Amino acid sequence: MKKHVYLFLCVFLLTCTHLFSQSPFSFIVVSDTHLGREGSEEKNRATLRYLLNQPNKPEAIFIVGDLTNNGHQQEYDLFKKVYTEEFPANFPRYYCLGNHDRYNDKGSENTRFQNTLGQDLNQYVEVNDYPFILISMENSSYDKCYTEPSRKFLSEKLEYAAQKYPGKPIFVFFHMPVVNTVYGSYEIGGKDSWGTGGLKDICEQYPQIVAFSGHSHYPIGDERSIHQDKFTSVNDGSIAYSEIETGKTEGIHPEGFNDVTEGMIVSIDNSRVNIHRYNTAQAVEIKTPWEIRTPHDGSAFIYKDRKDDRAPKFARGIKPTFYNITENGCRLLWKQASDNDIVHHYKILLTKKGEKDTPPTIMTIFSGFFLNAEMPQSKGWDLKDLDAGSTYNVLISAVDSFGNESKPIKGSFTTL
């Protein structure tokens, strides 16, 4: 009798394991493909080939808006051509509209998108027993891009997915990020918030949401590109080019911005989620994967209220150097500082000797962290419009993504 009970329990446990465990599953997430922009076709093809050949073998792809550069029919045709030719037949591909796709629509954009790509504007799909929701921008306006039709669709599908798939993540895709979540969704340097509040209150009801957005083009190597509070938000970067916040001396397109192409592969294993980040132009993975841990009720968020109080450091003995000194300027060079994560930018304070009451000239220069493997070991900047025959003091401090600032390195030079 005991033997029969034992055998029954073994069979029961094996059956349960089969029913409730799932084989690992991966999918690609990219956005801001901007087909129609110069060089976009080559960048997209190279990105897709690289991601499809990764060891975690993706089985679907989600493209999160700005499929086209200006919403023209020929751009949609090119997008369809590229995203058909680069994938095996019947490979699952899902799209939603961004603001660039709404340019030049004149009321016809829905038809172009639907007729060319054969998909609905808003979609609910199930892939490998996981729920996915895609929400398209209704127009290019920040304030009105997600109105009642989109809100109703999202609310209904979230409720349905939560009931059908308890304990599982729900993956949601919309082009513009929810305001005050990920890097790029809030103001940093002035008038540079790329977020919208249109779907915020709905998403905040579901901690199991993992929401992917693009739009800002901000680098995904910055750890602020993942955010957890009421739900998980992820900035997925851009294939077309990188951009960065305002308020820095270099502007929003620092050197190398056009050489950055980024994408993600999301791996799921029994509802445990890992997000792998890639710079596809360099064929390198960016840092270690982000983890979305179980249970998906908000209690396992590891990026919530994240703080980093360790400041960057310059190596001992490092000083700025000055080259090509002229009557009115020079070339300033320094070796990069180190950080437990990344140095985001440098702050340069320039003061003229003998003018203590004059505020220093402040310059802010990006470290080039978004270049990943090609980030330079040294940084340089041209100091211009200086007075002849004058001595200047320079202080340079390194600042990380969380605002921690290093002790400065110092130097001085005299113009001719």
SVG drawing of the C-alpha trace seen along z (x, -y; Angstrom):
<svg xmlns="http://www.w3.org/2000/svg" viewBox="-12 -91 65 93">
<polyline fill="none" stroke="black" stroke-width="0.4" points="0.0,0.0 2.8,-2.4 4.6,-1.7 1.4,-2.5 1.0,-5.8 4.6,-6.7 4.3,-6.0 1.1,-8.0 2.8,-11.0 5.8,-10.8 3.6,-10.8 1.5,-13.7 4.6,-15.8 6.0,-15.2 2.7,-16.2 2.6,-19.4 6.1,-20.2 5.2,-19.8 2.1,-21.9 3.6,-24.8 7.1,-25.1 7.9,-26.6 10.8,-26.4 12.9,-29.6 11.7,-32.2 13.3,-35.3 12.2,-38.3 13.8,-41.4 12.8,-44.9 13.9,-47.9 12.5,-51.3 13.2,-54.5 14.2,-52.6 13.5,-55.8 13.4,-54.1 13.9,-56.8 16.6,-58.6 20.1,-58.5 21.9,-55.3 18.8,-53.8 18.4,-50.8 22.0,-49.6 21.7,-50.2 18.5,-48.3 19.7,-45.3 23.0,-45.1 21.1,-45.4 18.6,-42.7 21.3,-40.3 23.3,-40.8 20.4,-40.3 19.0,-37.3 22.4,-35.5 22.7,-35.9 22.9,-32.7 19.5,-33.3 17.8,-32.9 14.9,-35.3 11.5,-34.0 9.7,-37.3 10.3,-41.0 8.5,-44.2 9.2,-47.5 8.2,-50.4 7.4,-53.3 9.1,-55.7 9.2,-53.0 9.6,-55.7 11.3,-59.0 8.4,-61.1 5.5,-58.7 5.7,-58.6 4.4,-55.6 7.8,-54.9 9.2,-54.8 6.6,-52.3 7.4,-50.2 11.1,-50.3 10.3,-49.3 8.3,-46.4 11.0,-45.3 13.7,-45.3 11.7,-43.7 10.5,-41.0 13.8,-40.1 15.8,-39.9 13.5,-37.4 12.5,-33.8 9.1,-33.3 6.3,-33.4 8.6,-35.0 6.3,-37.0 6.7,-40.7 4.7,-43.4 4.6,-47.1 3.1,-50.3 3.2,-53.9 5.4,-56.7 5.3,-60.5 7.4,-60.4 5.0,-57.9 2.3,-60.5 4.1,-63.3 2.5,-64.1 -0.4,-61.8 -3.3,-64.2 -5.7,-61.7 -4.3,-58.8 -1.7,-57.4 -3.8,-54.6 -4.4,-53.4 -0.8,-53.4 0.2,-51.6 -2.6,-49.0 -2.5,-48.5 1.2,-48.2 2.0,-46.3 -1.3,-44.5 -1.6,-45.2 -4.1,-47.0 -3.0,-50.3 -3.5,-48.8 -2.9,-45.1 -3.2,-42.4 -1.2,-39.2 -0.1,-36.1 3.2,-34.6 4.5,-31.4 1.8,-31.9 2.8,-35.4 0.6,-38.5 1.8,-41.5 0.0,-44.8 1.0,-47.4 -0.4,-51.0 0.1,-53.3 0.3,-57.1 -2.9,-58.6 -1.1,-61.8 2.3,-63.6 1.0,-65.7 2.5,-65.0 -0.7,-65.9 -3.1,-64.1 -1.1,-61.1 -2.9,-58.6 -6.6,-59.5 -9.7,-57.6 -9.7,-55.0 -6.1,-54.0 -6.8,-54.2 -9.9,-52.0 -8.1,-49.4 -5.1,-49.3 -7.4,-49.1 -9.5,-46.3 -6.5,-44.2 -4.6,-44.6 -7.6,-43.4 -8.0,-40.5 -4.3,-39.5 -4.1,-39.9 -6.9,-37.4 -5.8,-35.0 -2.1,-35.0 -1.9,-35.5 1.7,-35.7 3.1,-36.5 4.6,-39.7 2.5,-41.7 4.6,-43.3 3.4,-46.6 4.9,-48.7 4.2,-52.4 6.5,-54.9 6.5,-57.7 7.5,-56.8 5.3,-57.4 6.4,-60.8 8.8,-60.7 9.9,-57.2 12.9,-56.3 15.8,-58.4 14.4,-60.8 10.9,-60.9 11.6,-63.9 13.2,-67.3 17.0,-67.4 18.6,-70.3 15.4,-72.3 12.6,-71.5 13.9,-67.9 11.2,-65.8 10.1,-63.2 7.4,-61.7 3.7,-61.8 1.1,-61.2 -1.6,-59.8 -1.3,-56.2 0.3,-56.8 -2.7,-56.2 -3.6,-53.0 -0.2,-51.5 0.2,-52.3 -2.6,-49.8 -0.5,-46.8 2.9,-46.1 3.4,-43.2 3.7,-45.5 7.0,-45.7 6.7,-48.7 9.1,-49.4 9.3,-52.8 11.7,-54.7 11.3,-58.3 14.1,-60.0 16.9,-58.1 18.7,-58.3 21.5,-55.7 20.5,-52.5 23.9,-52.2 22.7,-54.8 21.2,-52.9 18.3,-55.4 17.0,-53.7 15.2,-51.2 12.8,-52.4 10.6,-50.6 8.0,-52.1 4.3,-51.2 5.5,-49.2 8.6,-48.6 9.6,-51.0 12.4,-50.4 13.9,-52.9 14.9,-50.8 17.2,-53.3 17.3,-53.8 18.6,-52.1 18.9,-55.3 21.1,-57.4 21.6,-58.4 20.6,-61.6 21.1,-63.0 19.7,-65.6 19.9,-69.3 21.9,-71.7 25.4,-70.5 28.0,-72.5 28.2,-69.9 24.4,-69.9 22.2,-67.0 24.2,-65.4 27.8,-65.0 30.6,-63.5 29.8,-59.9 26.0,-60.1 25.3,-59.0 27.4,-55.8 25.3,-54.4 22.7,-51.8 21.1,-49.9 18.6,-47.1 17.5,-44.6 16.8,-40.9 14.4,-40.0 14.7,-36.5 12.0,-34.8 12.5,-31.6 9.5,-30.6 8.4,-34.3 11.8,-35.5 12.9,-38.2 16.3,-39.3 16.9,-42.2 20.1,-42.1 21.3,-45.4 23.4,-45.7 25.3,-48.2 24.8,-46.5 27.1,-48.8 30.0,-47.5 28.6,-44.0 28.9,-44.2 26.6,-43.6 26.2,-46.6 26.9,-45.7 25.1,-43.0 21.4,-42.2 18.6,-43.9 16.5,-41.5 12.8,-41.6 12.4,-39.1 9.4,-37.2 6.8,-37.6 5.5,-40.3 3.5,-42.1 6.0,-44.9 7.6,-43.3 10.7,-42.1 11.6,-45.4 15.4,-45.8 15.6,-49.1 13.1,-50.9 14.4,-54.0 17.8,-53.1 20.6,-55.4 24.3,-55.5 26.4,-57.5 29.8,-56.6 31.4,-59.4 33.8,-58.9 37.5,-59.1 40.5,-60.2 43.6,-58.1 46.3,-59.4 48.5,-62.0 46.2,-62.8 46.3,-66.4 44.9,-68.3 47.3,-69.1 47.3,-72.1 48.3,-72.0 48.5,-74.4 48.4,-77.4 47.7,-80.6 46.9,-84.2 43.2,-83.4 42.9,-79.7 44.3,-76.2 43.5,-72.5 42.6,-71.0 43.1,-67.3 42.6,-64.9 42.4,-61.2 39.0,-59.8 38.0,-59.2 36.6,-55.8 33.3,-55.0 31.5,-52.0 29.1,-52.5 29.7,-55.2 31.1,-58.7 28.3,-60.6 29.9,-64.0 32.6,-66.3 32.3,-69.8 35.0,-72.3 35.5,-75.5 37.7,-78.1 38.8,-81.2 41.1,-84.0 43.9,-84.6 43.4,-87.9 39.6,-88.1 38.3,-86.5 35.0,-88.4 34.2,-87.2 32.2,-84.0 34.0,-81.1 33.1,-79.9 31.4,-76.5 31.4,-73.9 29.9,-70.5 31.3,-67.8 29.9,-64.3 32.3,-61.4 31.3,-59.4 29.8,-56.6 27.3,-55.9 30.1,-54.8 30.6,-51.8 33.6,-49.8 34.8,-52.8 34.6,-55.3 37.9,-57.3 40.4,-56.9 41.0,-60.6 38.8,-63.6 39.6,-67.0 38.0,-70.4 39.0,-73.6 39.1,-76.6 38.4,-79.7 37.9,-83.5 40.4,-84.0 42.5,-87.1 46.1,-87.3 48.9,-87.2 46.6,-85.9 46.8,-83.0 43.9,-80.7 43.1,-78.1 41.1,-75.0 39.2,-72.6 37.7,-69.4 35.4,-67.1 33.7,-63.9 29.9,-63.4 28.1,-60.1 24.5,-59.4 23.2,-59.9 24.8,-63.3 27.7,-62.2 30.7,-64.4 34.4,-63.6 37.1,-65.7 38.5,-67.9 41.8,-67.8 43.6,-71.1 45.8,-72.9 46.8,-76.3 48.2,-77.8 49.1,-81.2 48.0,-82.4 50.6,-84.0"/>
</svg>
